[in-house]
Amino acid sequence: MAEKQKVLICGDVNGRFNLLFSKVNVINKKSGPFDFLLCVGNFFGDNNIELEPYKNGMKTISVPTYIVGPNKETDIEYYPNMEACEICQNLTFLGKKGLYNSSSGLKIAYLSGIERQGSESSSYTFDESDIMSIRSTCLKGQPSYRGVDILLTSQWPKDVTHLDSTEPSFKYNGSKLIAWLATQLKPRYHVSALQEIHYERPPYRNQNQSGDGIEIATRFLALASVGNPDKRKWLYALNLTPVDRARLSELVQRTTDETPTPYPISMLNSEPRDPKPEGKSTQFFYDMETKDSGRRQKNFDGPNKKLKIEFDQSKCWFCLSSPKVSKHLVISVGTETYVALAKGGLVEDHFLILPITHHQSLSILPEGVAAEMKLYKEAITKYYASMNKVPVFFERNYKSSHCQLQAVPVHKNQAPALKEAFQEVAECNRFQLDELPIHSDLQQIVKPGMLYFYVELPNGEMLYHRIKKDFPLQFGREVLASDRILDLNDRADWKECLMDEEKEAELAKNIRKKFQLYDLD
């Protein structure tokens, strides 16, 4: 587990650099060391002479400090340019917008300026394209996206005080675009300034389109200006474990003062002004919805007739006779089943055991197919054992057209943590994994046509969940990729792990050669 990181955040500095840095220096000596200081709002003021000794090296800044860009036209001149740059030692301008990944693992999204009014853009304003760019940067390659640790926006989000039981009466200049961005990014902390107000909103629970799973909560914080005469709070300290390295159970923990999100559900739309929700994507090897799935509703004989689908094996990605199957990934072929490398595998030896002809799931496999699949499981177990590893076998019979039993190796020392890891992530997604009785099998428990997730642990324990509505498609892979097991969070999405076909073929060739010692006779 990653260590907690100590962060300081301050509101508008307005050129009062000596007060800021002397205060930070005292706090750093007393309660530090702090990893960095983040400044949001107006950093520069009408008179910035106090910064000169820091620029020429006569004074030093004790904590690495990061600032955002201008919020008014008169401040543009104080920035060397609108790209990220160092202003002096330990003082860095992050840039107009983006995502800063600290060396400690914290993810800090930031947006400079105020929302553009009218048609002319400026270095101190932002528009739709800016926030779309930030969303893309943060979510790209993150199939199991949890959120960011901190979102810095000088301007407040619109409606953020909605549903606050304290019913704050103050007025503020809020941005609808920032509210959309906060909904999309799901920051653990969202910090703003500019309004000369200190305000800490009760945490609100984020939402998603499907309504499944538990999202993390966001705490909105507004800070006043440095050294303000009303002595409103302008400096705030955080102690955070990076979001991608924290346990999900800790991230989703509820508080007594928690509220629903203050933002309308329309903020979940994939574009700020797009009324249509984000469409589904097809995930090869994990989501086998076909192009015809949208038309299936029409293919029935009457209102009480069940839909009948004629299956064409030539169009299946996994039927071995299909021209669509990736034959260069095949490792071994038996009489009833075959073994292939998973495309975009979590690790190099991530296998799939599949029926040669078309069968939907493990729960309805004919006896001969199931028997040979068991032999392949034993062969793969021996193959992994040669590397001091043990197999985790799992299947998701949901939005898949062909039975795929996945086999992922983990080091034998990690095996004791597997059951708790699966149960913990399941609980965070608001469902329960039931344990199958010893000496039973899936076909005894699961009726034909039932949707389910099934996992077999190295010690022989079997867990399953009957899927009744929605289910996280990457669940099995996400658990194994977590920091607690393989620590490969960046590989939770197979699409981010793809290789070109030549490299895939070379990898399969090498593994095929090693697997021959354990292959079926």
Secondary structure as UniProt FT lines:
FT   STRAND          5..10
FT   TURN            14..15
FT   HELIX           17..31
FT   STRAND          36..39
FT   HELIX           49..51
FT   HELIX           52..55
FT   TURN            56..57
FT   STRAND          65..67
FT   HELIX           73..78
FT   STRAND          85..88
FT   TURN            89..90
FT   STRAND          91..93
FT   STRAND          97..101
FT   TURN            103..104
FT   STRAND          107..111
FT   STRAND          114..115
FT   TURN            123..124
FT   STRAND          125..126
FT   HELIX           128..139
FT   TURN            140..141
FT   TURN            143..144
FT   STRAND          150..153
FT   STRAND          156..157
FT   TURN            158..163
FT   TURN            165..166
FT   STRAND          174..175
FT   HELIX           176..185
FT   STRAND          189..192
FT   STRAND          199..200
FT   STRAND          204..205
FT   STRAND          217..222
FT   TURN            226..227
FT   TURN            229..230
FT   STRAND          235..240
FT   TURN            243..245
FT   HELIX           248..251
FT   TURN            256..257
FT   STRAND          259..260
FT   HELIX           265..268
FT   TURN            272..273
FT   TURN            284..286
FT   TURN            291..292
FT   HELIX           293..298
FT   TURN            303..304
FT   HELIX           313..315
FT   TURN            320..321
FT   TURN            323..324
FT   HELIX           327..329
FT   STRAND          330..333
FT   STRAND          337..341
FT   TURN            343..344
FT   TURN            348..349
FT   STRAND          351..355
FT   HELIX           362..364
FT   HELIX           367..385
FT   TURN            386..388
FT   STRAND          389..397
FT   STRAND          405..411
FT   HELIX           412..417
FT   HELIX           418..428
FT   TURN            429..430
FT   STRAND          434..435
FT   TURN            438..439
FT   HELIX           442..445
FT   TURN            448..449
FT   STRAND          452..456
FT   TURN            458..459
FT   STRAND          462..466
FT   TURN            473..474
FT   HELIX           475..481
FT   TURN            483..486
FT   HELIX           489..491
FT   HELIX           494..497
FT   HELIX           501..515
FT   HELIX           516..518
//
